Amino acid sequence: MNRKEQIGRLLPAPLAAIVILLVALILLTPILLSSGQPAPGILTQAELIVDRVPGSDVTHFYVRGVGTTTRYSEMSIEWAANFTWSTAFPTGTLNWSVGANLSDVLAAVFATSANPVALNVSALYQVSGSSTLYIGVLAFEVSGGGTSGTDLLSSVTDTPGLAGPAPVSLSNLPLTIPLVNVGAPP
């Protein structure tokens, strides 16, 4: 009898699967049963959701956590318009206005008919003396005015580590963009 057969007799496959499942449950149970806020990490990842209904001239932006019940200490959406669209992030001075600046919230929402529009978004998560900051600086433009089924949403970013998505048809929105975790705020 070879070594593989000996191990198979001592630990049959169904028993091994049960052991692996029990170990996973033991490790995950504190996270699953926790009633408080999670520690900064995967469960606190923030994202920007972009949505625009075809036929509308209003674009909606939502900053929220991937876990829908994660409360952030601060969320901010600043926006700028009146710049020339190109395939690179706008250069020169952008005049930023506050679209949303909220504390102790699950999400921040901003809507505008500006086209193109630049956003500077951030979500600060703090719990038990530790914190992390999620950011994204992006510009968006809807080609065709937003009134036909072939209109595209294009984007560019100025944030290292943030991938600006390829042009997306308005019929394929909403679009979810994970923000960049820059660690503890300065």
N, C-alpha and C positions, 0 to 999 in steps of 0.2 A: 504494500500500500504506500503510495507516494504521499508527500507532505500536504499537497492540496486536498486530497481525499480525507486525510486526518483532520485538517481544519474544518472541512465541510461537515464531517460527522459531529465534531464538537460544537460547531456554531452554524446551524442550518440557516439558509438564506432568509426565511421568514423571521427567525429570531434576530438575525443581524439587522434587518430592516426595522424591527420594533425597537431595538436598542438605539439605533441612530435617531429614530423619531423621538424617543424619550429624552435623549441627550439634547436634541434641538429644542424641545419644549422646556426643559429645565433652564437652558441658556436664555431663551426668549421670553419666558413668563414674566420676569420683572419688568421688561419693556412693555409687554402687552397689558399688564395689569396696573401699570403706573397711572395714578390719577392726576399727577402733576405735569408740569411742562417737561419735555425731554431735554437732555443735555444738548448743547450745540453739536450739530453733525448732520448725518443723512436725513434724520426725521425733521430737521428744521430748514431744509433747502427751500429757498425762495425762487419764484418764477414770475415772469411777465407773460400775461396772456393778451394777445391782440385779436380783436374781433371787429368786423365791419360787415353789416348785412348788405348783400348786393342790392343796388338800387338806392342805397342811402349815401349821404355825404358825411356821415359821422363815424369816426373810428373810436372804439372803446378800448381802454387799456386797464388791465387789472393786475395788481401786484399782490401775490398771496403766497402762502406756503404750500408745499406739495401735500403735507398733512393738513387737511382743511381746518383742523382745530388748533393749530399752532398760533399762539398769540405773540405778536412782535412788539417790542418796546417802542419802536418808531418805524414808520413807513413814509416814504416821500416820493412824489412824482413831480419833477420840474419839467417844463416844456418850453420849446422855442419854435418860432415859425419865421416866415419872411426871409428865407435863404434860398439859394439856387441849388436844385437837386443835381447830384452827379453820382458817379459810382464810388466815390470816396466820401468819408464823413466830412461834413461842412467845415471849411477852414474859416478863420477869422473869428470875430466876436459874435457869439450868440446871445441874445437877450433872453435869459431864462426867467420864466414866471412860475409861480407855485400853482400846481394843479391839485395837489393833495399833500398835506403834511399832518400826519395823524400819530397819536400815541396809543399804546395798548390796544391794538387792533388785530383782526384776523386778515383783513385785506384793505387795499386802497384802490379806489376807482377814479378814472379820469376819462372824459370823452371830449373830442374836439372835431371840428370840421376843417381845421387847418390841414393843408396838403401842399408841400411836405411838412412834416413835423419831426422835431428832435425831442428825445426824452432822456432825462437823467433820473434813474430810479434807484432807490436804495431801501433795504429792509434790515433793521438792526434787531438782532435777537439777543436777549440777555436773560440769564437765569442763574441763581445761586452763585453770583460773583464771576461767572464766565460769560463771554459774549462772542458773537461773530457777526460780521457785516457782509451783506450780499449787495452787489451793485451791477449796474448796466447802463451804458450810455449808447443810445442807438438813434438812428434817423429812419423814418418811414416815408414812403411815397406811394400813392395809388395812381397807377397810370390809367388813362381813359376817363377820369372823373368819377369813377365809382358807380356808374349807372348801367353797366352792361355785364353780362355773364362772363365776358372775356377779360375783365379788368384784373390787373395784377397788383399785389402788394410787394414792393421791393424794400429791402432794408440794408443798412450799412451800420457798422459799429466802430466805436473808438475805444472799446474796452478790451485790453489784452485777456486772452483766454475765453472770450465770448464769441461764439460762432454766429454770425449773422446769417439767417436762413436764406436760401435761394429764393427768387421771386415765386410767390404763391398766388394761385387764383383765389379771388374773393370767395368763390364757392367752396374752397377747402379750408376756410377759417372756421373756428378759432385756431390760432397758432400759439403754441406754448414754447417759451424761450427760458431755459434755466439761467438764473443770474449767477455771477461769479462770486465765489466765497473768497473774500480777501482777508479773512481771519478777524482778529480783535481790532476794533476801531482805534485810530491813533489817539 
